[in-house]
Amino acid sequence: MERRRLFLSPAAFFALLVGCGGVSADIHSRDPDERRLGVLKLEGSRDAESIRLLTEHLADEDALVREAAVTALASAGMKETLQHILPLLQDPGEMVRAAACRAVGRVGGETAIPELIPVAKHDRSLLVRRKAIDALADHRRQDAALETLIELVGDANPSVSLAAHTALLRVADLAEAERSVESWNRWLSARRLTPAPK
């Protein structure tokens, strides 16, 4: 009989732990796993007390709790939380910065583009740079986002270059295209000459 591995999301894993009596969800606990689970329970909440608690946990000493708090705040989709999420683009934790890129892209809309550009270009983590690239690609109507993605196609790091190229393929709705800055600049010029759909 073949054995298969079961992969669970972090939220599902913690829910399973709680169900088995392993960890309880307590946002005020001294245990970081319990705090994280408490934060995850607030995902999607939009009431003032939940937002206050999630914002408080953006400064938690545990990186996984901070990451969960960023994700939970973003799930509320409230632009007023952006001011609290932005500083986490500089967090020491790689996964926290990656989650912040996704959150800033989701919550901040086009106002987030200036915050994401330096992260996409200069963050010390390739993962974080790729998450910032993905967030920029979600803003396909903004020239600054597209110009940055095109610039990053020419990045010295092949992983960043490929991520930017792949993001542009998604934006342009193309299966393939030449991977060069020049080719994408021609595409952008043609796009600017084409009237936007009404």
C-alpha positions, 0 to 999 in steps of 0.5 A: 500500500502506497503512503501519501504525505498530507500537507496542511496549511499553517492555519489547518495545522494549528486547528488540528493541534487545537482539536487534539488538545496540543495547543490552545488559541490564546492571543495573550499567551506567553507561548508563541504558538498559542499567540499565533493561533490566537492571531489566526483566529482573528483573520478576516475580522474587521471590528476595532478590537480585533484590528487593535489586537492584530496591530499590537502583534505586528511588534511581537517578539516572535517572527511567526506571530508577526507574519500571522498578524500581517496576513490577518490584517491584510485579510480584513482589506482595510486601507487604514491598516496600511500605516501599520503594515508598511514598517514590516517591509523592513522587518528582520524576519524574511517571512515577515517581509514577504507577508508584508509585501503581499499585504501592502500590495493587497491593502495599499492599492496603487499607493503601495507601489512606491513602497514596493519598488525599493523592496523589489529592487534591493531587499537582501532576500530573493524570496522577498524580492519575488513577493514584491514583484508579484505585488507590483504585477497586481497593479498592471495599470500603473506605469511605475509598477510596469516600468519597475518590472521591466527594469528588473527583467534586466536584473543581474540575479537570474531568479529576479529576472525570471520572476519579473519576466513571468510577472509581465507575461501574466500582466500581458496575458502572454504564454511566452515572449522574449526575455529582454528589457528592450522587448518589454519596453516595446510592449509597454510603448505599444500598450500606451498607444492602445486606448484603454477598454471602457 
